């Protein structure tokens, strides 16, 4: 009986902690539910695996040729993902409030990351071990559907970005970026945006001065 009481008390404490974490991440919850249906029970199951964390500007959450072991749900802040090619940083994406960032290589292929993720400004986040996230994707249909939808959206973003690089003049490419990612356009360094758009920094600087 005593052992049963201890186990029950531990479970209750875990649930209380999960509910407290959910109250601390309204932006993450809102963005998840904007993508698809996610019940309170699923949020509690997810939050039970979370660890609150914060990082200063220019901190690398994911490092290439290494394993981070975690995925990060960003409550507040901005990050960028990039490759290093011949010593040059090539920006591939940005993530804002409510987004999730992780190494795709590690999460899906159990390999060290080929990409870096760095904070552009101070970040408040909740991290979950990659193993726990994989387990939840395999056992919780709501989280599996949410994961499918965010990857659909990411594929569409990549497809759209590739099309714009191939078909739009530099000015229209930048205007499309500002329309799609206004917060990033306001906060990110011009060099990072130029890299994402496939433009020279000098070209983008001149364009922005004319708009």
N, C-alpha and C positions, 0 to 999 in steps of 0.2 A: 504493500500500500504506500509506504513512504517513497519508494522509487517512482511509483505512478504519479504521486503528487509533485515530485521534483520535475519529472518530464512535462507534466501539464503546466507547471509554473514557467518552465523554460519556453514552452510553446507560446504561452500568453505573452511573455516578455518580448518574444520575437515578433509577434503580431503587432504589439503596441509600438515597437520600434519601427516596423515597416509603415504603419499608419502615420507616424511622425515624419518619416522621410517623405512620404507622398505629399504631405502638407508643405514640405520645404521645396518641392519641385513642381510648382504649378505650370511653368512654361513647358517642361518636358511632357507633363500629362496632357496639356492642351494640344501640343503638337502631335502627340501619339494619337489622340482621339480625333484629331482633324484628318488623320490618314485613314483610320478604320475603327470599327467598334472594339473597344478594350474595356472589359468590365472591372469593377472595383476589386473583385477577387483576383483577377490576373495582375492588376497593379500591385496588390499586396504581395503576391507570389514573386513578382519581379523585384520589388523594393526590399524584400527580405534578403536579397543577395547583394544589395547596394552598400557601398561604402562612400560617405561624403568625402570630397577632396577639393582642393583649390590649388591653382598654379599661377605663377607670375607670368608676365609677358615674356615671350621668346623661350618658353619651356617646351621641350620636345616630348609629347605624349607617346609618340611612336617613332622609333629610330630604325632606319634601314639596316638590313643584315642582322637584326636582333629580334627578340620576342618581347613584347610589352606585357603580355599575359592578361591585359585588361581591355575592355571596351568602355568608352566614356560617354555618358549622357550629359550634354552640356546644358546646364540651367541658365547660365549667363556667361557671355564671352564670345570670342571669335577665334577660329583656327584656320590654318591653311594646310593643305596636303601638297607635297611636292616630291619629285624625283631629283636626283643629282646625276646629271649627264655631262661627262667631260669636265667636271668641276663646277658646272653651272646648275643653279636651282631652277627647275621647270615646274611652275605651279600648275596643279591639276584640278584642284577644287578648294572651296571655302565652306566652312560650317559655322552656323550662327546659333542663336539661342534655341534650345529645344532639340537640337540635332544629336545624332550619335556618331562618334568617330571611332575607328578601330582599324587594325590591319586585316585587310581581306585575305591576304596570304596566310596569316596565322589562324583566323577564324574558320576559314573554309578548307584550307589545304594543309594546315598544321605545319607551316613552314615559316622561317623568319621573314619579316616584312621586306618588301622591295621599295617601300615608300616611307616618307617621313610625314609626321603631323606635328605642327608647331603652333603654339598660341600666338596670336597677333596682339591680344590684350589679355589682361588678367582673366582667368577662367574659374568659375565655380561649377563643379560637376559632381556626378555620382558615377563611380566606377563599379564594374561587375567583372568577375573573372571570366575569361573566354570560355572555360569549361562549363561554367554555370549557364552562360548564355546559350551555348550549343544545346545543353540539356533542356532548357526551357523551350527552345525552338522545336525540339523533338517531341516534347510532351504536352505543350500548351498550344492548341490550335489558334487561339487569338493572337498569340505572339508570333506564331508561324505565319499567319496571314499578314500581320503588321510588317514582319521582316520582308515578305514577298513584295508588299506594296512599296516600301521605301526603296527597294532595289529596282522595282519598275520605274519609279520616279528618277532614280539616279541614272538608270540606263537612258531614259528620255533626255535628261540633262546632258549627258555625254554625247548622245546622238545629235542633239540640237547644237551643242557647242562645236562639234566637228563640222556640221553643215554650215554654220555661220562663218567658221574660219575659211572654208572653201569657197563660199559664195558671196559674202558681204564685204564691201569696202571697209576700210579701217574705221571710219567715223560711224557707220551704221553698226558695226560690230560692237564698238564701245557703247553706243546708245542702247543697243539691245541688252548688253550686260548691265547697264545702270537700271534699266527697266526691270530686269529679272532679279537683280541683287542690289537694291538700293542701299541697304545697310553696309554691305561689303564695299560698294563703290565709295561710300563716305569714309569708312574707317581704315581700309587696307592701304598699304603703301602702293604708290603708283607703279613701282617696279614689279610688284607681285601681280598686279592686274595686267600689266603689259605682257608678262610671261604667260599668264593664263590665256590671254587673247591671241598670243602668237605675234605680238607687235614689238617693235623696238621701243625702248623707253622714251627716246627723243621724239618718236612719231606720236606716241600717246600724249606726251607732254604738250606738244603743239596742238593736238586735237582738243585737249581739255581746255586749253587757253582760248580756243575759238568758240566753245559751246557756252 
